[in-house]
């Protein structure tokens, strides 16, 4: 009798253990790479195709840690949901469009890490139509461009190959941009794309404050300038994001991230900020941070010198 009770007890324990194991939620890993703005993270495998519908997906081929990418889905059928995942990673995002403009924003994690010999990863995109059918999955290989992230990171991405510039005005009034790439506080423009329409197709810009930089408390102002419209026949969408201490900081004006568009035939602005409104302002709180060193300005690149000369003549 005791043996039977012991055996039944063992079976009960084993059954309970198996029940717990079966009901455990597998940890998602897709969110270690990306987040979809206004998307919902789902702890399941991305749905398999159940129709022969093919969609077209466009997005930047290059991304940066802490940056963004605008994704546009062109579908022959009405889209109820968009599914977004990363190849060989568990979980996916569901994004529900609010109109027939199937355009959304991916945020690339600041601490994204790839293998030692890898510099790219694959984003998966499919759609659910009104009939409950899932399209074929589109694979988009994106290259990760290394930039500084730091305590404070302001980044810009845009979806066409034009000379779009990122500008930041610090609380003390110092202006960080291609013509003054390093501030006395240590803010640095470490990525400048498509300078003077000499196209590199990176379509990202980045300002970072490293470990030794002084992130001055006060109000920061961000501008996005269409310096030169290299192809007036197409519009240009852009997104700016700001991370402070590893998280998106609240915007004082605008939003974070904030998106905008330069329409078809938008005029080249050539660095005239008087023609522009800030896309965002944000406030860095005073935590007693102290300035410990003064950073020297870096020499201008040939392209920056050329752009400054052209700006003076326009």
FINUTOR-964929 format. One line per field, with one value per residue: residue in three letters; x, y, z of N, C-alpha, C in turn. Coordinates in steps of 0.1 Angstrom, whole numbers, padded with zeros to 4 digits. Example, Ala and Ser with C-alpha at 12.3 -4.5 7.8 and 13.67 -1.06 7.14 Angstrom:
residues 2
res	c(ala, ser);
n_xx	c(0132, 0128);
n_yy	c(-0057, -0022);
n_zz	c(0078, 0071);
ca_xx	c(0123, 0137);
ca_yy	c(-0045, -0011);
ca_zz	c(0078, 0071);
c_xx	c(0132, 0129);
c_yy	c(-0033, 0000);
c_zz	c(0078, 0079);
END
This chain:
residues 314
res	c(unk, unk, unk, unk, unk, unk, unk, unk, unk, unk, unk, unk, unk, unk, unk, unk, unk, unk, unk, unk, unk, unk, unk, unk, unk, unk, unk, unk, unk, unk, unk, unk, unk, unk, unk, unk, unk, unk, unk, unk, unk, unk, unk, unk, unk, unk, unk, unk, unk, unk, unk, unk, unk, unk, unk, unk, unk, unk, unk, unk, unk, unk, unk, unk, unk, unk, unk, unk, unk, unk, unk, unk, unk, unk, unk, unk, unk, unk, unk, unk, unk, unk, unk, unk, unk, unk, unk, unk, unk, unk, unk, unk, unk, unk, unk, unk, unk, unk, unk, unk, unk, unk, unk, unk, unk, unk, unk, unk, unk, unk, unk, unk, unk, unk, unk, unk, unk, unk, unk, unk, unk, unk, unk, unk, unk, unk, unk, unk, unk, unk, unk, unk, unk, unk, unk, unk, unk, unk, unk, unk, unk, unk, unk, unk, unk, unk, unk, unk, unk, unk, unk, unk, unk, unk, unk, unk, unk, unk, unk, unk, unk, unk, unk, unk, unk, unk, unk, unk, unk, unk, unk, unk, unk, unk, unk, unk, unk, unk, unk, unk, unk, unk, unk, unk, unk, unk, unk, unk, unk, unk, unk, unk, unk, unk, unk, unk, unk, unk, unk, unk, unk, unk, unk, unk, unk, unk, unk, unk, unk, unk, unk, unk, unk, unk, unk, unk, unk, unk, unk, unk, unk, unk, unk, unk, unk, unk, unk, unk, unk, unk, unk, unk, unk, unk, unk, unk, unk, unk, unk, unk, unk, unk, unk, unk, unk, unk, unk, unk, unk, unk, unk, unk, unk, unk, unk, unk, unk, unk, unk, unk, unk, unk, unk, unk, unk, unk, unk, unk, unk, unk, unk, unk, unk, unk, unk, unk, unk, unk, unk, unk, unk, unk, unk, unk, unk, unk, unk, unk, unk, unk, unk, unk, unk, unk, unk, unk, unk, unk, unk, unk, unk, unk, unk, unk, unk, unk, unk, unk, unk, unk, unk, unk, unk, unk);
n_xx	c(0008, 0019, 0039, 0024, 0011, 0033, 0042, 0020, 0023, 0047, 0040, 0021, 0037, 0054, 0035, 0026, 0050, 0054, 0031, 0036, 0059, 0049, 0032, 0048, 0058, 0075, 0105, 0106, 0126, 0128, 0125, 0149, 0162, 0146, 0118, 0084, 0069, 0039, 0031, 0022, 0037, 0040, 0042, 0048, 0054, 0060, 0032, 0026, 0025, -0007, -0018, -0014, -0008, 0013, 0033, 0048, 0076, 0092, 0121, 0148, 0180, 0200, 0207, 0210, 0222, 0199, 0185, 0161, 0137, 0117, 0090, 0073, 0045, 0032, 0003, -0017, -0042, -0066, -0053, -0054, -0038, -0003, 0025, 0056, 0088, 0120, 0144, 0151, 0146, 0125, 0091, 0070, 0058, 0026, 0011, -0015, -0030, -0043, -0054, -0055, -0029, -0002, 0022, 0048, 0069, 0100, 0119, 0153, 0170, 0191, 0211, 0216, 0232, 0253, 0267, 0303, 0314, 0293, 0273, 0248, 0212, 0180, 0149, 0115, 0084, 0049, 0014, -0019, -0050, -0083, -0098, -0088, -0065, -0030, -0002, 0025, 0058, 0079, 0114, 0138, 0169, 0190, 0217, 0237, 0250, 0276, 0275, 0279, 0262, 0258, 0251, 0233, 0215, 0207, 0190, 0185, 0166, 0159, 0139, 0146, 0173, 0187, 0202, 0197, 0198, 0207, 0202, 0211, 0205, 0221, 0213, 0229, 0231, 0249, 0255, 0251, 0260, 0267, 0286, 0298, 0308, 0314, 0306, 0315, 0307, 0309, 0290, 0286, 0284, 0285, 0278, 0272, 0252, 0251, 0263, 0261, 0248, 0264, 0260, 0257, 0239, 0233, 0215, 0210, 0215, 0235, 0238, 0258, 0265, 0292, 0308, 0325, 0314, 0295, 0263, 0244, 0221, 0188, 0170, 0168, 0169, 0157, 0163, 0154, 0167, 0162, 0188, 0198, 0177, 0181, 0166, 0139, 0116, 0104, 0089, 0101, 0102, 0108, 0123, 0129, 0145, 0151, 0172, 0178, 0197, 0193, 0166, 0137, 0132, 0108, 0092, 0092, 0080, 0065, 0069, 0083, 0094, 0095, 0079, 0081, 0076, 0091, 0077, 0071, 0091, 0100, 0118, 0154, 0171, 0195, 0207, 0194, 0181, 0163, 0141, 0128, 0108, 0113, 0115, 0113, 0115, 0133, 0138, 0165, 0170, 0183, 0206, 0227, 0249, 0282, 0304, 0334, 0355, 0366, 0357, 0374, 0368, 0363, 0383, 0369, 0354, 0361, 0337, 0320, 0331, 0326, 0298, 0292, 0302, 0285, 0261, 0264, 0262, 0236);
n_yy	c(-0012, 0013, 0015, 0018, 0042, 0059, 0056, 0068, 0093, 0101, 0101, 0122, 0144, 0144, 0149, 0174, 0189, 0186, 0200, 0226, 0231, 0230, 0251, 0273, 0304, 0310, 0329, 0359, 0370, 0386, 0413, 0420, 0430, 0448, 0472, 0478, 0507, 0516, 0490, 0456, 0433, 0398, 0367, 0343, 0321, 0337, 0340, 0315, 0316, 0316, 0320, 0329, 0355, 0383, 0408, 0440, 0454, 0482, 0497, 0513, 0501, 0502, 0505, 0520, 0514, 0523, 0538, 0544, 0531, 0537, 0519, 0508, 0492, 0478, 0465, 0442, 0436, 0445, 0454, 0440, 0435, 0439, 0419, 0416, 0405, 0390, 0372, 0339, 0345, 0345, 0353, 0381, 0412, 0427, 0450, 0474, 0490, 0523, 0534, 0533, 0537, 0520, 0523, 0523, 0526, 0513, 0508, 0505, 0486, 0501, 0486, 0465, 0436, 0418, 0389, 0384, 0384, 0393, 0418, 0423, 0417, 0400, 0412, 0403, 0405, 0403, 0402, 0402, 0396, 0408, 0385, 0368, 0356, 0349, 0366, 0358, 0357, 0385, 0390, 0412, 0422, 0440, 0462, 0468, 0498, 0509, 0532, 0559, 0556, 0562, 0583, 0602, 0602, 0613, 0607, 0604, 0592, 0587, 0581, 0583, 0589, 0616, 0648, 0652, 0669, 0667, 0687, 0700, 0721, 0730, 0736, 0758, 0772, 0763, 0750, 0720, 0704, 0695, 0715, 0721, 0699, 0689, 0697, 0719, 0706, 0680, 0667, 0650, 0649, 0620, 0606, 0614, 0617, 0613, 0637, 0669, 0657, 0637, 0606, 0581, 0564, 0557, 0571, 0579, 0598, 0609, 0620, 0619, 0616, 0608, 0588, 0606, 0630, 0660, 0661, 0685, 0700, 0712, 0727, 0712, 0716, 0704, 0702, 0694, 0694, 0698, 0699, 0696, 0689, 0661, 0646, 0658, 0646, 0628, 0623, 0627, 0609, 0612, 0603, 0612, 0602, 0602, 0591, 0588, 0579, 0552, 0550, 0561, 0595, 0618, 0642, 0677, 0694, 0685, 0651, 0619, 0590, 0613, 0621, 0632, 0648, 0657, 0671, 0662, 0680, 0697, 0726, 0729, 0737, 0746, 0749, 0770, 0778, 0796, 0793, 0771, 0752, 0738, 0703, 0689, 0694, 0687, 0681, 0679, 0667, 0682, 0665, 0671, 0668, 0674, 0694, 0682, 0685, 0702, 0700, 0700, 0715, 0696, 0692, 0705, 0685, 0679, 0679, 0691, 0717, 0725, 0725, 0745, 0767, 0767, 0771, 0797, 0811, 0809);
n_zz	c(0000, 0009, -0011, -0033, -0028, -0027, -0054, -0067, -0057, -0068, -0095, -0095, -0089, -0111, -0131, -0124, -0127, -0155, -0164, -0155, -0170, -0196, -0196, -0194, -0207, -0236, -0239, -0256, -0283, -0305, -0297, -0288, -0309, -0324, -0321, -0328, -0335, -0319, -0321, -0311, -0291, -0296, -0282, -0298, -0326, -0357, -0379, -0403, -0439, -0455, -0479, -0514, -0517, -0525, -0512, -0514, -0499, -0486, -0472, -0453, -0462, -0445, -0411, -0378, -0344, -0319, -0337, -0363, -0387, -0415, -0427, -0455, -0467, -0496, -0508, -0526, -0516, -0490, -0459, -0428, -0405, -0398, -0397, -0381, -0378, -0369, -0385, -0374, -0348, -0318, -0315, -0325, -0339, -0340, -0360, -0364, -0390, -0394, -0415, -0451, -0457, -0454, -0436, -0413, -0383, -0374, -0345, -0338, -0315, -0290, -0277, -0295, -0306, -0328, -0343, -0342, -0368, -0382, -0398, -0404, -0404, -0407, -0414, -0411, -0429, -0431, -0440, -0427, -0442, -0449, -0451, -0434, -0441, -0445, -0459, -0482, -0467, -0466, -0469, -0456, -0458, -0436, -0430, -0403, -0391, -0373, -0347, -0322, -0291, -0262, -0233, -0240, -0270, -0302, -0331, -0366, -0393, -0428, -0458, -0485, -0508, -0501, -0492, -0461, -0431, -0397, -0369, -0337, -0310, -0281, -0246, -0239, -0262, -0281, -0313, -0329, -0358, -0393, -0399, -0375, -0358, -0332, -0300, -0272, -0249, -0256, -0273, -0303, -0338, -0354, -0376, -0409, -0436, -0472, -0480, -0496, -0517, -0526, -0528, -0503, -0495, -0469, -0453, -0427, -0398, -0369, -0335, -0307, -0272, -0254, -0229, -0215, -0220, -0213, -0204, -0206, -0183, -0192, -0219, -0250, -0286, -0316, -0351, -0384, -0416, -0450, -0467, -0494, -0521, -0536, -0554, -0567, -0575, -0558, -0526, -0492, -0463, -0428, -0396, -0363, -0333, -0298, -0273, -0238, -0212, -0220, -0226, -0244, -0242, -0228, -0249, -0249, -0267, -0298, -0305, -0294, -0307, -0335, -0365, -0400, -0432, -0462, -0490, -0525, -0548, -0528, -0517, -0517, -0487, -0477, -0451, -0438, -0410, -0402, -0418, -0408, -0385, -0352, -0349, -0326, -0291, -0261, -0226, -0205, -0173, -0142, -0126, -0110, -0125, -0137, -0156, -0167, -0185, -0215, -0248, -0278, -0310, -0340, -0370, -0400, -0425, -0460, -0475, -0457, -0456, -0482, -0483, -0464, -0478, -0500, -0487, -0478, -0501, -0509);
ca_xx	c(0000, 0028, 0046, 0014, 0009, 0046, 0042, 0011, 0028, 0057, 0033, 0015, 0048, 0059, 0025, 0026, 0062, 0052, 0021, 0043, 0068, 0041, 0025, 0057, 0059, 0089, 0110, 0107, 0140, 0127, 0126, 0163, 0167, 0137, 0105, 0076, 0061, 0025, 0029, 0020, 0046, 0033, 0051, 0045, 0061, 0053, 0023, 0030, 0017, -0018, -0023, -0003, -0007, 0026, 0033, 0061, 0080, 0104, 0127, 0162, 0188, 0210, 0201, 0219, 0217, 0192, 0179, 0147, 0135, 0104, 0087, 0061, 0039, 0023, -0004, -0028, -0054, -0067, -0045, -0060, -0027, 0010, 0033, 0070, 0097, 0134, 0147, 0157, 0143, 0112, 0082, 0068, 0050, 0014, 0008, -0028, -0031, -0055, -0059, -0049, -0015, 0005, 0035, 0050, 0082, 0107, 0130, 0163, 0175, 0204, 0221, 0216, 0246, 0253, 0279, 0316, 0316, 0280, 0269, 0234, 0202, 0169, 0135, 0104, 0072, 0038, 0002, -0032, -0060, -0097, -0103, -0081, -0054, -0016, 0005, 0039, 0067, 0090, 0126, 0145, 0182, 0195, 0230, 0238, 0261, 0280, 0276, 0279, 0249, 0261, 0241, 0223, 0216, 0197, 0193, 0176, 0166, 0150, 0137, 0151, 0187, 0189, 0210, 0189, 0207, 0203, 0208, 0207, 0209, 0222, 0208, 0238, 0230, 0258, 0248, 0258, 0256, 0278, 0296, 0303, 0304, 0316, 0304, 0324, 0302, 0312, 0281, 0293, 0278, 0294, 0274, 0266, 0250, 0247, 0267, 0262, 0243, 0274, 0252, 0262, 0226, 0231, 0202, 0209, 0225, 0235, 0246, 0259, 0272, 0298, 0310, 0331, 0306, 0287, 0249, 0240, 0207, 0181, 0161, 0175, 0161, 0161, 0158, 0157, 0169, 0165, 0198, 0196, 0168, 0188, 0156, 0127, 0104, 0099, 0088, 0110, 0098, 0120, 0119, 0139, 0143, 0161, 0174, 0185, 0199, 0188, 0152, 0131, 0129, 0096, 0094, 0085, 0072, 0066, 0068, 0095, 0100, 0087, 0080, 0077, 0077, 0094, 0069, 0077, 0095, 0104, 0130, 0166, 0171, 0209, 0211, 0188, 0172, 0152, 0130, 0124, 0104, 0119, 0107, 0112, 0124, 0133, 0144, 0174, 0169, 0195, 0210, 0240, 0260, 0292, 0313, 0348, 0364, 0361, 0360, 0379, 0361, 0371, 0384, 0358, 0356, 0360, 0323, 0314, 0335, 0319, 0285, 0292, 0304, 0273, 0251, 0267, 0259, 0222);
ca_yy	c(0000, 0024, 0016, 0023, 0057, 0065, 0057, 0077, 0106, 0105, 0104, 0135, 0154, 0145, 0155, 0188, 0195, 0187, 0210, 0239, 0233, 0232, 0264, 0284, 0312, 0311, 0342, 0365, 0375, 0396, 0426, 0424, 0436, 0459, 0474, 0484, 0518, 0513, 0476, 0447, 0421, 0386, 0356, 0332, 0321, 0345, 0332, 0310, 0320, 0307, 0324, 0332, 0370, 0388, 0422, 0447, 0461, 0491, 0503, 0515, 0489, 0504, 0510, 0522, 0512, 0535, 0546, 0541, 0529, 0538, 0507, 0509, 0480, 0479, 0453, 0442, 0434, 0453, 0449, 0441, 0436, 0437, 0411, 0420, 0397, 0389, 0358, 0330, 0350, 0341, 0364, 0390, 0424, 0430, 0465, 0475, 0502, 0531, 0539, 0525, 0541, 0510, 0528, 0523, 0529, 0503, 0513, 0496, 0487, 0507, 0476, 0454, 0430, 0408, 0381, 0391, 0386, 0397, 0432, 0425, 0408, 0399, 0415, 0395, 0412, 0397, 0408, 0395, 0403, 0408, 0372, 0360, 0349, 0355, 0367, 0353, 0365, 0392, 0391, 0424, 0422, 0453, 0463, 0476, 0507, 0512, 0547, 0561, 0557, 0571, 0586, 0609, 0599, 0619, 0601, 0608, 0584, 0592, 0570, 0585, 0593, 0630, 0653, 0656, 0671, 0667, 0698, 0701, 0733, 0727, 0746, 0769, 0778, 0758, 0743, 0708, 0700, 0691, 0725, 0722, 0685, 0686, 0708, 0719, 0696, 0667, 0662, 0648, 0643, 0610, 0601, 0625, 0609, 0619, 0651, 0675, 0648, 0626, 0596, 0569, 0556, 0553, 0577, 0581, 0607, 0605, 0628, 0611, 0621, 0596, 0586, 0617, 0642, 0667, 0663, 0697, 0701, 0722, 0724, 0709, 0718, 0695, 0706, 0685, 0703, 0693, 0707, 0697, 0679, 0655, 0640, 0664, 0638, 0619, 0629, 0621, 0608, 0611, 0601, 0615, 0596, 0606, 0582, 0594, 0568, 0540, 0550, 0573, 0606, 0625, 0654, 0689, 0698, 0674, 0638, 0611, 0596, 0623, 0618, 0643, 0646, 0668, 0667, 0663, 0693, 0706, 0733, 0728, 0748, 0750, 0753, 0782, 0773, 0806, 0788, 0759, 0750, 0726, 0691, 0684, 0699, 0678, 0686, 0671, 0672, 0685, 0655, 0674, 0665, 0685, 0694, 0679, 0688, 0710, 0693, 0708, 0712, 0687, 0699, 0703, 0676, 0687, 0680, 0701, 0730, 0728, 0728, 0758, 0777, 0768, 0777, 0812, 0817, 0807);
ca_zz	c(0000, 0009, -0024, -0043, -0025, -0031, -0068, -0071, -0054, -0078, -0108, -0093, -0089, -0125, -0139, -0120, -0133, -0169, -0166, -0154, -0182, -0208, -0196, -0194, -0219, -0242, -0239, -0269, -0286, -0315, -0291, -0286, -0321, -0329, -0316, -0338, -0329, -0318, -0323, -0300, -0291, -0295, -0278, -0307, -0339, -0367, -0386, -0416, -0451, -0458, -0492, -0523, -0519, -0524, -0509, -0516, -0487, -0488, -0460, -0454, -0462, -0435, -0398, -0367, -0330, -0314, -0348, -0367, -0401, -0420, -0435, -0463, -0473, -0507, -0508, -0535, -0509, -0478, -0448, -0414, -0396, -0404, -0388, -0382, -0370, -0372, -0389, -0364, -0335, -0314, -0313, -0336, -0336, -0347, -0362, -0370, -0397, -0391, -0428, -0462, -0458, -0446, -0433, -0399, -0379, -0366, -0337, -0336, -0301, -0288, -0273, -0304, -0308, -0337, -0342, -0344, -0382, -0388, -0397, -0409, -0399, -0417, -0409, -0418, -0429, -0438, -0436, -0425, -0450, -0443, -0452, -0424, -0448, -0443, -0472, -0482, -0459, -0473, -0461, -0459, -0451, -0433, -0425, -0390, -0391, -0359, -0343, -0308, -0285, -0251, -0224, -0248, -0285, -0311, -0344, -0377, -0405, -0439, -0466, -0498, -0509, -0502, -0482, -0450, -0420, -0383, -0361, -0323, -0303, -0267, -0237, -0238, -0275, -0291, -0324, -0334, -0371, -0401, -0399, -0362, -0355, -0318, -0291, -0260, -0240, -0261, -0282, -0315, -0350, -0358, -0389, -0417, -0448, -0485, -0480, -0509, -0527, -0529, -0521, -0498, -0493, -0455, -0450, -0413, -0391, -0355, -0326, -0295, -0260, -0249, -0214, -0209, -0224, -0203, -0209, -0199, -0180, -0198, -0231, -0263, -0297, -0327, -0364, -0396, -0427, -0463, -0472, -0508, -0526, -0547, -0564, -0564, -0580, -0548, -0513, -0483, -0450, -0419, -0382, -0353, -0320, -0287, -0261, -0227, -0202, -0225, -0228, -0251, -0233, -0232, -0256, -0244, -0279, -0308, -0299, -0295, -0319, -0343, -0380, -0408, -0446, -0472, -0501, -0538, -0552, -0517, -0521, -0509, -0477, -0475, -0437, -0433, -0399, -0400, -0425, -0402, -0371, -0346, -0350, -0313, -0280, -0249, -0214, -0196, -0159, -0135, -0116, -0104, -0134, -0138, -0167, -0163, -0196, -0226, -0260, -0289, -0322, -0349, -0383, -0410, -0436, -0473, -0479, -0448, -0461, -0495, -0480, -0458, -0488, -0508, -0478, -0477, -0514, -0511);
c_xx	c(0009, 0035, 0037, 0012, 0021, 0046, 0032, 0015, 0038, 0050, 0027, 0025, 0052, 0048, 0024, 0038, 0060, 0042, 0027, 0052, 0060, 0035, 0034, 0057, 0073, 0093, 0111, 0122, 0140, 0129, 0140, 0169, 0159, 0125, 0097, 0068, 0046, 0021, 0027, 0029, 0039, 0044, 0047, 0054, 0053, 0044, 0028, 0020, 0005, -0025, -0011, -0002, 0008, 0025, 0047, 0064, 0093, 0108, 0142, 0170, 0199, 0204, 0213, 0214, 0211, 0185, 0165, 0148, 0121, 0101, 0074, 0057, 0030, 0016, -0015, -0042, -0054, -0060, -0052, -0049, -0014, 0018, 0048, 0078, 0111, 0137, 0155, 0155, 0128, 0104, 0080, 0060, 0038, 0012, -0005, -0029, -0044, -0061, -0053, -0035, -0007, 0019, 0037, 0065, 0088, 0118, 0140, 0169, 0189, 0215, 0221, 0231, 0244, 0266, 0292, 0318, 0303, 0278, 0255, 0225, 0190, 0156, 0125, 0091, 0061, 0025, -0010, -0043, -0073, -0104, -0096, -0069, -0041, -0009, 0018, 0048, 0077, 0102, 0134, 0158, 0187, 0209, 0231, 0251, 0264, 0281, 0276, 0265, 0250, 0249, 0229, 0225, 0205, 0200, 0182, 0177, 0156, 0150, 0140, 0165, 0188, 0198, 0201, 0198, 0200, 0210, 0203, 0213, 0209, 0216, 0216, 0238, 0240, 0251, 0257, 0252, 0269, 0290, 0303, 0300, 0306, 0314, 0314, 0320, 0305, 0301, 0287, 0284, 0288, 0290, 0267, 0265, 0246, 0251, 0268, 0257, 0253, 0268, 0259, 0251, 0225, 0218, 0199, 0219, 0224, 0244, 0246, 0268, 0278, 0300, 0316, 0324, 0298, 0273, 0243, 0225, 0200, 0174, 0170, 0165, 0166, 0155, 0162, 0156, 0171, 0175, 0198, 0187, 0174, 0179, 0143, 0114, 0098, 0099, 0099, 0104, 0110, 0114, 0131, 0135, 0154, 0160, 0182, 0185, 0193, 0174, 0148, 0127, 0116, 0099, 0086, 0076, 0075, 0063, 0081, 0091, 0090, 0089, 0075, 0079, 0081, 0087, 0077, 0080, 0098, 0117, 0142, 0167, 0185, 0212, 0205, 0177, 0161, 0140, 0123, 0118, 0110, 0110, 0104, 0120, 0123, 0141, 0152, 0173, 0183, 0197, 0223, 0251, 0269, 0301, 0328, 0359, 0358, 0366, 0364, 0371, 0370, 0372, 0373, 0363, 0355, 0346, 0316, 0318, 0328, 0305, 0283, 0293, 0291, 0262, 0252, 0262, 0244, 0214);
c_yy	c(0013, 0026, 0022, 0038, 0064, 0067, 0067, 0092, 0111, 0109, 0118, 0146, 0156, 0152, 0170, 0195, 0197, 0198, 0224, 0241, 0236, 0245, 0275, 0291, 0313, 0325, 0347, 0370, 0385, 0410, 0429, 0430, 0449, 0460, 0481, 0495, 0515, 0499, 0468, 0435, 0408, 0375, 0343, 0332, 0330, 0336, 0328, 0315, 0310, 0312, 0327, 0347, 0374, 0403, 0427, 0455, 0469, 0496, 0505, 0502, 0490, 0510, 0513, 0518, 0524, 0543, 0540, 0537, 0530, 0526, 0510, 0496, 0483, 0466, 0453, 0439, 0443, 0446, 0451, 0443, 0434, 0429, 0414, 0411, 0398, 0375, 0351, 0336, 0347, 0353, 0373, 0402, 0424, 0445, 0466, 0489, 0510, 0536, 0529, 0529, 0531, 0513, 0529, 0525, 0517, 0511, 0502, 0497, 0493, 0496, 0464, 0449, 0419, 0400, 0388, 0393, 0390, 0412, 0434, 0414, 0409, 0402, 0408, 0404, 0404, 0405, 0398, 0403, 0402, 0395, 0362, 0352, 0357, 0355, 0359, 0363, 0372, 0393, 0403, 0424, 0436, 0452, 0472, 0484, 0511, 0527, 0547, 0561, 0566, 0573, 0593, 0606, 0605, 0614, 0605, 0597, 0589, 0581, 0572, 0591, 0608, 0635, 0660, 0657, 0672, 0679, 0697, 0713, 0729, 0738, 0759, 0777, 0773, 0749, 0732, 0704, 0698, 0702, 0728, 0709, 0681, 0698, 0708, 0709, 0682, 0660, 0661, 0642, 0633, 0602, 0611, 0618, 0618, 0634, 0657, 0667, 0638, 0614, 0584, 0559, 0551, 0558, 0577, 0591, 0605, 0615, 0620, 0619, 0609, 0597, 0599, 0630, 0647, 0668, 0674, 0697, 0713, 0718, 0723, 0711, 0711, 0700, 0695, 0694, 0695, 0702, 0708, 0685, 0672, 0649, 0646, 0657, 0629, 0626, 0622, 0621, 0607, 0608, 0605, 0608, 0601, 0596, 0589, 0583, 0555, 0539, 0562, 0583, 0613, 0638, 0666, 0695, 0688, 0661, 0630, 0596, 0605, 0621, 0630, 0639, 0658, 0663, 0667, 0677, 0703, 0713, 0729, 0740, 0754, 0756, 0766, 0778, 0783, 0802, 0776, 0761, 0738, 0715, 0686, 0693, 0689, 0685, 0676, 0676, 0674, 0674, 0658, 0671, 0677, 0683, 0693, 0683, 0696, 0703, 0703, 0705, 0704, 0695, 0695, 0693, 0684, 0689, 0691, 0715, 0735, 0732, 0741, 0769, 0779, 0774, 0792, 0818, 0815, 0814);
c_zz	c(0000, -0004, -0034, -0041, -0029, -0047, -0073, -0069, -0064, -0092, -0107, -0095, -0104, -0133, -0137, -0127, -0148, -0172, -0165, -0166, -0194, -0208, -0195, -0208, -0224, -0243, -0253, -0271, -0297, -0310, -0287, -0298, -0324, -0320, -0327, -0331, -0330, -0322, -0310, -0301, -0288, -0292, -0285, -0319, -0349, -0376, -0400, -0427, -0453, -0471, -0501, -0526, -0516, -0522, -0512, -0504, -0490, -0474, -0462, -0454, -0451, -0423, -0388, -0354, -0325, -0324, -0351, -0382, -0405, -0429, -0442, -0469, -0484, -0509, -0518, -0529, -0496, -0467, -0435, -0404, -0404, -0393, -0391, -0373, -0375, -0374, -0378, -0350, -0331, -0311, -0325, -0331, -0345, -0348, -0369, -0377, -0394, -0404, -0439, -0465, -0449, -0444, -0418, -0396, -0371, -0358, -0335, -0322, -0300, -0285, -0282, -0306, -0318, -0335, -0346, -0359, -0389, -0387, -0403, -0403, -0408, -0409, -0418, -0417, -0437, -0433, -0435, -0433, -0443, -0444, -0442, -0429, -0446, -0456, -0471, -0474, -0467, -0463, -0465, -0451, -0449, -0427, -0413, -0391, -0377, -0357, -0327, -0303, -0273, -0242, -0231, -0263, -0292, -0325, -0354, -0388, -0415, -0450, -0481, -0498, -0512, -0491, -0471, -0438, -0407, -0376, -0347, -0317, -0288, -0259, -0237, -0252, -0285, -0300, -0329, -0348, -0380, -0401, -0386, -0355, -0340, -0310, -0279, -0250, -0244, -0269, -0296, -0326, -0356, -0370, -0397, -0431, -0460, -0486, -0494, -0520, -0533, -0521, -0516, -0494, -0478, -0449, -0435, -0408, -0376, -0347, -0313, -0284, -0253, -0234, -0208, -0212, -0212, -0209, -0201, -0196, -0187, -0211, -0243, -0274, -0309, -0340, -0374, -0408, -0440, -0470, -0487, -0513, -0538, -0558, -0560, -0568, -0570, -0534, -0504, -0469, -0440, -0405, -0374, -0340, -0311, -0276, -0250, -0216, -0207, -0228, -0236, -0241, -0238, -0239, -0249, -0255, -0290, -0301, -0300, -0295, -0326, -0358, -0387, -0423, -0453, -0485, -0514, -0542, -0540, -0520, -0512, -0500, -0474, -0461, -0432, -0422, -0397, -0408, -0419, -0388, -0365, -0347, -0335, -0303, -0268, -0238, -0207, -0182, -0152, -0124, -0109, -0112, -0136, -0150, -0162, -0173, -0207, -0239, -0271, -0301, -0332, -0363, -0392, -0421, -0449, -0477, -0470, -0452, -0473, -0492, -0473, -0468, -0497, -0500, -0478, -0490, -0518, -0501);
END
